[in-house]
C-alpha cells in the first residue's frame, strides 16, 4: 500500500499501481488498512478493483492517538528506520532522536541517522562542519549520513543506503525530509515549506504517510512531522536494552530488577560515570522509563 487519499487506496503491484476501493467489512474492527500494508486485491467487472484481504504485518510504527490512550498505526512493514535531523534551523532535538532510536531497537529495526543542512554548519562560528554532539550515536554503532539538500551533497551515499530496503523516515518538521526526497525522487515534485524564523520550527508539509518506490529498488516511507511517538506495550525491563551502549552492563547490576536509577552498584550508571556511555543518552533513558511506567498498556 503506497498511500491512502480521499478514500482511494493506491496499491503497488510492481508492474502497475492500482487505485482501489476497500471492501466494507475490512473497515470494521481495530485493524485498519494503512500505508505499507500488504493486501490482496480483486478486479471488478466494471474495471475497478478493491482490497479483499489485509495480510499479516511484520511490524508497525505507532503513536498515541489525540483522543484517549489508543494506538494509531503510522506505517507498516518497514525494515529500517532513518532518523532525519538537521544541524541548524531547527537545531537537533537529541531527546526526540533518542526516542526514535529506542523505538527502532524495540521493534528490531536497524536504524541510522541522516543529518541534513550541512551547508548551515559551515561558517566561521563553527569549530567543525559536523556537530560533535552527534558523535555519541556513531560511537553507539549507528551509521550517520551527512547531507545537504541545498548543495546536493551526500545524496549518492544516501541513495545507496536506501536502495533495496523499505525505510521509514522519522524526524521533526523542517529538517528537510521533503527536500531530500525531491532529490531522490525527482519525478514526484513534493512540496517544501520553510522553517519558521520566529520559532525555529518546521511547518508540516506531509499530511499523511506515503510509500515511494525508489528508482533503484526498494521503498521509502515519508511520515508526517512526528513530534511524539508513544512507546506502546513496552516493559520498562526492556528499555535499557534499547540503548546499545548500555548492553555490555546489563546483567551486571547488584539487583536483578535494577531500573538503573538510584539503586546501589548499578553497572549501567557505572558506565555513565566512567564516560563509557553518554550522560545525555542516559537522561533520555530515564525520561522514557518514566513514560513507560506511566503508560497504560
FIFI-767833 format. One record per residue: residue in three letters; x, y, z of N, C-alpha, C in turn. Coordinates in steps of 0.02 Angstrom, whole numbers, padded with zeros to 5 digits, always signed. Each point is the difference from the previous one (the first is absolute). Layout:
ALAXYZXYZXYZ;...
END
This chain:
UNK+00043-00059+00000-00043+00059+00000+00045+00062+00000;UNK-00005+00040-00054+00043+00059-00004-00028+00059+00039;UNK-00065+00012-00006-00030+00057+00036-00076-00007-00002;UNK-00031+00038+00043-00073+00003+00003-00020+00073-00005;UNK-00042+00016-00048-00020+00070-00010-00072+00002-00023;UNK-00041+00036+00038-00070+00009-00019-00038-00065-00007;UNK+00016-00049+00042-00035-00064-00003+00025-00045-00056;UNK+00051+00021-00036+00029-00041-00053+00066-00030+00025;UNK+00008-00065-00011+00059-00037+00024+00044-00015-00060;UNK+00061+00027+00001+00047-00008-00056+00044-00060+00014;UNK-00009-00053-00039+00034-00063+00011+00051-00012-00055;UNK+00062-00015+00020+00054-00012-00047+00003-00075-00015;UNK-00011-00019-00062+00005-00070-00021+00068-00016-00031;UNK+00044+00049-00001+00066-00010-00030+00001+00025-00071;UNK-00044-00026-00043-00004+00021-00070-00051+00056-00011;UNK-00042+00012+00050-00049+00054-00005-00024+00019+00069;UNK-00029+00060+00005-00028+00025+00062-00076+00006-00009;UNK-00037-00034+00042-00073+00000-00005-00031+00047+00051;UNK-00054+00032-00018-00039+00040+00046-00062-00041+00019;UNK+00000-00021+00063-00051-00048+00022-00047+00029+00052;UNK-00059-00029+00004-00046+00013+00055+00013-00053+00054;UNK-00035+00007+00055+00009-00046+00056-00065-00038+00012;UNK+00004-00066+00001-00059-00040+00014-00026+00019+00069;UNK-00065+00009+00006-00031+00027+00060+00019-00035+00064;UNK+00002-00065+00000+00011-00036+00062+00070+00010+00027;UNK+00047+00021-00042+00068+00013+00023+00004+00064+00041;UNK-00051+00042-00003+00001+00062+00038-00019-00011+00073;UNK-00023-00062+00017-00022-00014+00067+00059-00022+00044;UNK-00006+00011+00065+00051-00022+00046+00055+00051+00009;UNK+00050-00018+00041+00054+00046+00016+00054+00004-00054;UNK+00008-00053-00039+00052+00001-00052-00027+00032-00062;UNK+00032+00053-00021-00019+00034-00061+00058+00000-00048;UNK-00016-00002-00063+00053+00001-00051+00039+00065+00005;UNK+00065-00005+00000+00042+00059+00006+00057-00004-00050;UNK+00037+00054-00007+00056+00003-00045+00051-00054+00017;UNK+00023-00036-00051+00048-00053+00010-00030-00069+00006;UNK-00066-00003+00009-00033-00065+00007+00006-00041-00064;UNK+00004-00065+00008-00004-00046-00056-00072-00025-00004;UNK-00028+00003-00060-00071-00016-00008-00010-00043-00062;UNK-00057-00034-00001-00023-00035-00060-00055+00042-00032;UNK+00003+00008-00065-00050+00039-00036-00039-00045-00048;UNK-00060+00021-00015-00040-00037-00049-00026+00049-00052;UNK+00002-00023-00062-00025+00041-00056-00076-00004-00002;UNK-00031+00055-00018-00072+00004-00005-00023-00001-00073;UNK-00061-00022-00013-00023-00003-00069+00001+00067-00036;UNK-00008+00055+00037-00001+00066-00032+00070+00027-00013;UNK+00053-00041+00012+00068+00022-00012+00035+00028+00061;UNK-00037+00011+00054+00030+00025+00061+00030-00057+00041;UNK+00021+00016+00061+00027-00051+00044-00016+00018+00072;UNK+00005-00048+00043-00010+00014+00071+00045-00046+00041;UNK+00016+00023+00059+00042-00039+00046-00044-00053+00033;UNK+00020-00063-00009-00040-00055+00026+00026-00027+00066;UNK+00065+00007+00013+00028-00030+00061+00061+00039+00022;UNK+00006+00009+00066+00059+00030+00030+00044-00056+00025;UNK+00062-00002-00024+00047-00053+00018+00035+00017+00066;UNK+00028-00050+00034+00034+00013+00064+00058+00049-00008;UNK+00010+00040+00052+00054+00049+00001+00062-00030+00034;UNK+00058+00020-00024+00061-00020+00034+00013+00045+00060;UNK-00013+00065-00006+00008+00047+00055-00036+00065-00017;UNK-00012+00041+00050-00031+00065-00011+00036+00053+00041;UNK-00005+00061-00021+00019+00058+00040-00065+00037+00017;UNK-00006+00021+00062-00063+00031+00022+00013+00059+00044;UNK-00053+00039+00010+00002+00056+00048-00066+00001+00037;UNK-00001+00036+00055-00062+00006+00038-00050+00043-00037;UNK-00062-00024-00003-00053+00039-00032-00015+00062+00042;UNK-00026+00052-00033-00013+00064+00033-00052-00008+00056;UNK-00049-00043-00009-00054-00009+00049+00006-00068+00033;UNK+00020-00001+00063+00001-00062+00037+00064-00041-00010;UNK+00011-00049+00042+00060-00042-00003-00005-00055-00052;UNK-00003+00019-00063-00006-00049-00054+00061+00005-00045;UNK+00013-00055-00034+00056-00003-00046-00023+00019-00070;UNK+00037+00045-00032-00014+00018-00069+00060-00023-00042;UNK-00012-00048-00044+00054-00026-00042+00018+00051-00053;UNK+00064+00015-00004+00025+00049-00049+00021-00034-00065;UNK+00037-00054+00006+00025-00034-00059+00015-00072+00018;UNK-00008-00045-00049+00009-00072+00012+00053-00028-00047;UNK+00030-00055+00021+00043-00041-00042+00062+00035-00027;UNK+00031+00042+00041+00065+00028-00019+00054-00043+00031;UNK+00060+00001-00028+00054-00041+00028+00057+00041+00028;UNK-00003+00067-00006+00051+00043+00031-00031+00068+00017;UNK+00032+00034+00045-00020+00068+00018+00059+00047-00010;UNK-00013+00056-00033+00049+00053-00008-00024+00061+00039;UNK+00037+00019+00051-00017+00059+00040+00032+00061-00034;UNK-00042+00046-00023+00023+00057-00038+00000+00062+00044;UNK+00058+00032+00007+00006+00061+00038+00045+00048-00038;UNK+00001+00063+00022+00041+00050-00033+00049+00030+00050;UNK+00055+00027-00025+00048+00030+00046-00022+00069+00024;UNK-00048+00030-00036-00025+00066+00019-00067+00011-00035;UNK-00040+00045+00030-00065+00021-00029-00042-00059-00023;UNK-00025-00041+00048+00008+00003+00073+00062-00038+00023;UNK+00025+00019+00059+00056-00035+00030-00022-00071+00018;UNK+00047-00047+00003-00020-00070+00014-00029-00007+00070;UNK-00057-00033+00003-00034-00016+00063+00022-00070+00020;UNK+00050-00004+00044+00030-00064+00016-00046-00045+00039;UNK-00045+00028+00040-00049-00041+00037-00046-00035-00050;UNK-00023+00036-00049-00043-00030-00051+00038-00051-00041;UNK+00062+00015-00016+00041-00048-00036+00008-00065+00040;UNK+00012+00006+00065+00006-00060+00041-00065-00039+00002;UNK-00056+00034-00001-00065-00034-00001-00007-00041-00064;UNK+00016+00030-00057-00005-00036-00064+00045-00062+00000;UNK+00061+00008+00024+00047-00056-00001-00021-00055+00047;UNK-00026+00018+00059-00025-00050+00047-00059-00038-00030;UNK-00044+00037-00033-00058-00032-00033+00023-00050-00053;UNK+00051+00019-00038+00027-00045-00051+00028-00063+00032;UNK+00039+00008+00053+00030-00058+00034-00054-00046+00027;UNK-00052+00028+00029-00053-00041+00030-00041-00036-00053;UNK+00002+00024-00062-00035-00033-00055+00048-00040-00044;UNK+00062-00010+00025+00051-00037-00038+00011+00029-00069;UNK-00002+00066-00004+00012+00036-00063+00071+00028+00001;UNK+00043-00020-00046+00064+00034-00006-00012+00074-00014;UNK+00041+00042+00030-00011+00073-00007+00065+00034-00019;UNK-00007+00057-00033+00057+00043-00013-00023+00072+00000;UNK+00047+00046+00001-00015+00072+00004+00013+00032-00068;UNK-00043+00047-00018+00013+00045-00056+00003+00070+00030;UNK+00058+00032-00004+00009+00067+00027+00003+00048-00060;UNK-00052+00039-00007-00008+00043-00059+00019+00073+00016;UNK+00000+00041-00052+00015+00071+00004+00072+00014+00022;UNK+00046-00042-00025+00070+00010+00016+00027+00066-00025;UNK-00033+00028-00050+00021+00066-00025-00008+00054+00053;UNK-00047-00009+00048-00010+00050+00053+00052-00007+00055;UNK+00036-00056+00003+00050-00010+00052+00068+00027-00020;UNK+00008+00017-00063+00065+00022-00024+00005+00076+00004;UNK+00042+00023+00045+00008+00072+00008+00052+00014+00053;UNK+00020+00063+00007+00053+00017+00048-00018-00015+00072;UNK-00066-00004+00016-00020-00013+00069+00001-00074+00016;UNK+00011-00042-00049-00002-00072+00010+00071-00027+00008;UNK+00012-00036+00055+00065-00031+00008+00009-00058-00048;UNK-00055-00032-00017+00001-00056-00046-00066-00001-00038;UNK+00002-00018-00065-00063-00004-00037-00044-00057+00024;UNK+00027-00046+00039-00039-00056+00024-00010+00007+00075;UNK-00063+00003+00021-00018+00013+00069+00027-00055+00046;UNK+00046+00018+00045+00031-00050+00044-00049-00031+00049;UNK-00057+00034+00013-00049-00028+00046-00031-00064-00028;UNK+00009-00012-00064-00027-00060-00031+00050-00058-00001;UNK+00061+00012+00025+00050-00053+00000-00021-00059+00042;UNK-00039+00012+00053-00021-00055+00044-00040-00052-00038;UNK-00033+00019-00055-00041-00047-00037+00043-00045-00044;UNK+00050+00028-00032+00045-00043-00037+00039-00045+00048;UNK+00018+00026+00060+00034-00041+00050-00045-00058+00022;UNK-00065+00011+00001-00048-00052+00020-00015-00050-00057;UNK+00029+00013-00059-00008-00047-00055-00048+00020-00054;UNK-00028+00062+00004-00047+00022-00051+00037+00034-00057;UNK-00008-00024-00061+00030+00035-00057-00030+00069-00007;UNK+00039+00047-00024-00023+00069-00011+00015+00020-00071;UNK-00051+00025-00035+00009+00027-00067-00009+00075+00004;UNK+00051+00037-00020-00001+00073+00003-00020+00028-00067;UNK-00052+00041-00002-00026+00024-00064-00013+00075+00001;UNK-00004+00027-00059-00024+00068-00011-00045-00002-00061;UNK-00065+00003+00011-00046+00001-00057+00011+00063-00042;UNK+00017+00055+00033+00011+00063-00035+00058-00005-00049;UNK+00053-00033+00021+00059-00007-00043+00003-00067-00035;UNK-00050-00042+00012-00003-00067-00030+00061-00041+00018;UNK+00021+00004+00063+00058-00038+00024-00024-00059+00042;UNK+00035-00056-00007-00016-00060+00037-00059-00039-00028;UNK-00027+00023-00055-00061-00032-00028+00016-00069-00029;UNK+00057-00006-00033+00018-00066-00028+00009-00052+00055;UNK+00033+00020+00054+00008-00046+00056-00067-00019+00031;UNK-00044+00049+00006-00066-00014+00028-00040-00045-00046;UNK+00003+00013-00064-00037-00041-00048+00023-00073+00004;UNK+00065-00010+00005+00027-00068+00004-00023-00034+00064;UNK-00005+00037+00054-00021-00030+00064-00074-00018+00000;UNK-00041+00037-00037-00072-00012-00002-00020-00055-00049;UNK+00038-00009-00053-00018-00046-00053-00006-00071+00026;UNK-00055-00032-00019-00010-00070+00018-00033-00011+00067;UNK-00019+00053+00034-00031-00006+00066-00067+00037+00001;UNK-00039-00014+00052-00061+00039+00014+00016+00041+00063;UNK+00016+00063-00009+00026+00042+00054-00051+00054+00017;UNK-00013+00008+00064-00044+00054+00022+00043+00058+00022;UNK-00017+00060-00023+00034+00061+00022-00038+00029+00059;UNK+00035+00011+00055-00031+00028+00060+00040+00061+00022;UNK-00034+00055+00011+00035+00059+00023-00048+00057+00008;UNK+00021+00052+00036-00044+00058+00010-00010+00039-00065;UNK-00049+00042-00001-00013+00042-00059+00057+00049-00011;UNK+00013+00015-00062+00048+00052-00017+00071-00023-00008;UNK+00014-00066+00009+00069-00022-00005+00021-00017-00072;UNK-00047+00002-00046+00017-00008-00071-00015-00068-00028;UNK-00045-00039+00031-00017-00065-00028-00027+00006-00071;UNK-00044+00047-00010-00031+00008-00066+00051+00023-00052;UNK+00045+00044+00019+00052+00022-00047+00045-00058-00020;UNK+00017-00043+00047+00040-00059-00016-00038-00047-00047;UNK-00065-00009+00014-00039-00044-00042-00006+00027-00071;UNK-00003+00066-00007-00004+00029-00067+00063-00016-00041;UNK+00057-00006+00034+00062-00018-00035+00002-00075-00016;UNK-00028-00040+00045-00001-00072-00010-00055-00022-00049;UNK-00054+00040-00002-00059-00016-00042-00017+00061-00042;UNK+00040+00017-00050-00010+00062-00037-00067+00005-00035;UNK-00033-00056-00014-00064+00002-00035-00058+00016+00046;UNK+00010-00001+00066-00056+00010+00046-00018+00073+00011;UNK+00050+00045-00001-00011+00072+00010-00039+00013+00064;UNK+00028-00022+00056-00033+00008+00064+00006+00072+00024;UNK-00049+00022+00038-00003+00069+00023+00044+00011+00061;UNK+00037+00055+00001+00044+00017+00055-00022+00066+00030;UNK+00004+00004+00066-00014+00063+00035+00060+00019+00042;UNK+00009+00064+00011+00056+00024+00039-00012-00006+00075;UNK+00055+00001+00037-00004+00000+00073-00021+00069+00024;UNK-00043+00003+00049-00020+00063+00030+00060+00036+00031;UNK+00014+00061-00021+00056+00037+00028-00013+00020+00072;UNK-00062+00010+00018-00017+00022+00067+00011-00055+00052;UNK-00023-00061-00016+00002-00053+00048+00055-00052-00014;UNK+00031+00002-00059+00051-00048-00016-00026-00070-00011;UNK-00065-00007-00012-00030-00065-00010-00028-00005-00071;UNK-00002-00061-00025-00027-00010-00066-00076-00004+00001;UNK-00029+00013-00058-00072-00009-00008-00012-00066-00036;UNK-00054-00033+00017-00014-00064-00030-00014+00008-00075;UNK+00036-00038-00041-00012-00001-00071-00036-00065-00019;UNK+00026-00057+00024-00033-00063-00012-00058-00008+00048;UNK-00058-00017-00025-00060-00004+00042-00022-00072+00013;UNK+00027-00048-00037-00015-00070+00013+00059-00041-00022;UNK+00006-00060+00030+00056-00044-00017-00004-00023-00072;UNK+00057-00001-00034+00002-00020-00070+00061-00043-00013;UNK-00009-00055-00036+00055-00041-00024+00018+00024-00071;UNK+00065+00008-00012+00023+00016-00068+00046-00056-00024;UNK-00009-00020-00062+00043-00051-00029+00063+00033-00026;UNK+00058-00024+00022+00063+00029-00020+00020-00026-00070;UNK+00029+00042-00041+00019-00021-00068+00045-00061-00002;UNK+00045-00006+00050+00047-00056+00000-00025-00061+00037;UNK-00062+00003+00024-00028-00056+00038-00009+00017+00073;UNK-00054-00025+00029-00015+00014+00070-00049+00057+00006;UNK-00016+00017+00063-00049+00051+00014+00025+00045+00056;UNK-00025+00060+00001+00012+00045+00056-00067+00027+00022;UNK-00012+00000+00065-00064+00022+00027+00010+00068+00033;UNK-00035+00050-00025+00001+00066+00031-00061+00005+00045;UNK+00011+00024+00061-00053+00005+00049-00011+00073+00018;UNK-00058+00018+00026-00010+00069+00024+00052+00017+00052;UNK+00014+00065+00010+00048+00021+00049-00019-00025+00069;UNK+00033-00051+00023-00019-00034+00062+00038+00031+00059;UNK-00036+00036+00042+00031+00028+00059-00004-00049+00059;UNK-00043-00050-00007-00009-00045+00056-00018-00070-00024;UNK+00039-00048+00019-00015-00070-00014-00006-00037+00067;UNK-00057-00030+00011-00011-00034+00064+00037-00067+00001;UNK+00025-00018+00059+00029-00066+00010-00055-00046+00027;UNK-00032-00035-00046-00057-00041+00018+00022-00071+00015;UNK-00031-00030+00053+00012-00069+00018+00074-00014+00010;UNK+00035+00046+00032+00071-00007+00013+00010-00009+00075;UNK+00029-00055+00020+00016-00010+00070+00061+00044+00017;UNK-00001+00032+00058+00059+00038+00021+00063-00042+00003;UNK-00008-00066+00011+00059-00044+00002+00034-00005-00067;UNK-00037+00012-00054+00029-00005-00067+00036+00064-00021;UNK-00017+00055+00032+00020+00065-00027+00075+00011+00000;UNK+00035-00022+00053+00073+00010+00002+00034-00035-00058;UNK-00028-00057-00022+00028-00036-00056-00009+00036-00066;UNK-00043+00051-00001-00011+00040-00061+00055+00052-00009;UNK+00047+00004+00047+00057+00044-00006+00062-00045-00007;UNK+00026-00008-00061+00053-00050-00012+00061+00008+00045;UNK+00017+00062+00018+00060+00010+00041-00010-00024+00072;UNK-00063-00011+00021-00013-00025+00067+00005-00076+00004;UNK-00005-00034-00056-00007-00072+00000+00058-00037+00032;UNK+00063+00023-00008+00054-00037+00035-00007-00003+00075;UNK-00037+00048+00029-00008+00002+00072-00062-00037+00025;UNK-00045-00016-00044-00062-00032+00021+00014-00069+00029;UNK-00029-00014+00056+00014-00062+00035+00056+00006+00051;UNK+00033+00058+00000+00056+00009+00046-00017+00041+00061;UNK-00064+00019+00008-00021+00040+00057-00008-00045+00062;UNK+00002+00030+00058-00008-00037+00063-00069-00032+00004;UNK-00052+00037-00022-00068-00026+00003-00024-00021-00069;UNK-00033-00057-00003-00024-00026-00064-00054+00045-00030;UNK-00039+00034+00042-00053+00043-00025+00021+00073-00001;UNK+00064+00013-00006+00026+00069+00000-00030+00040-00057;UNK-00024+00059+00015-00026+00046-00051+00052+00052-00019;UNK+00060-00004+00031+00055+00044-00018-00014+00073+00018;UNK-00031+00009+00058-00015+00068+00023+00042+00017+00062;UNK-00024-00019+00059+00037+00015+00062+00026-00062+00035;UNK-00007-00057-00032+00021-00062+00033+00076-00002+00009;UNK+00024-00029+00056+00072-00006+00009+00031-00052-00046;UNK+00063+00010-00016+00038-00046-00042-00035-00014-00066;UNK-00021+00053-00032-00032-00005-00067+00053+00003-00053;UNK+00005-00051-00041+00051-00004-00051-00010+00051-00056;UNK-00063+00015-00015-00014+00049-00053+00023+00070+00022;UNK-00018+00019+00061+00021+00065+00024+00075+00005+00007;UNK+00033-00056+00014+00073-00001+00002+00029+00016-00069;UNK-00031-00026-00052+00022+00016-00068-00006+00075-00013;UNK-00054+00030+00023-00011+00071-00011+00052+00041+00039;UNK+00011-00019+00063+00048+00037+00042+00071-00004-00029;UNK+00017-00057-00031+00067-00008-00028+00008+00033-00068;UNK-00055+00023-00028+00003+00031-00066-00005-00049-00057;UNK-00010-00064+00015-00007-00050-00054-00068+00002-00032;UNK-00048+00031+00033-00067+00011-00028-00018+00073+00011;UNK-00039+00027-00047-00017+00071+00001-00049+00017+00056;UNK+00014+00053+00037-00046+00023+00052-00065+00025-00032;UNK+00005+00034-00057-00060+00024-00034-00045-00057-00021;UNK+00029-00054-00026-00040-00058-00019-00030-00033+00062;UNK+00036-00001+00055-00026-00028+00062-00061+00040+00023;UNK+00003+00066-00004-00056+00042+00021-00061-00013-00046;UNK+00013-00014-00063-00056-00018-00044-00030-00066+00022;UNK+00042-00047+00020-00024-00064+00025-00046+00011+00061;UNK+00021+00043+00046-00039+00012+00060-00068+00029-00018;UNK-00001+00048-00047-00063+00031-00021-00046-00052-00032;UNK+00028-00043-00042-00041-00051-00033-00023-00053+00050;UNK+00041-00014+00050-00019-00048+00052-00060+00026+00039;UNK+00001+00064+00018-00057+00030+00036-00063-00005-00042;UNK+00007+00012-00065-00059-00004-00044-00027-00071-00004;UNK+00045-00049-00006-00022-00069-00007-00033-00025+00063;UNK+00021+00025+00057-00030-00020+00063-00070+00029+00009;UNK-00011+00059-00030-00064+00034+00007-00050-00021-00053;UNK+00025-00028-00056-00045-00016-00056-00048-00056+00019;UNK-00058+00003-00028-00050-00052+00009+00005-00047-00060;UNK+00019-00061+00013+00007-00048-00055-00020-00069+00024;
END
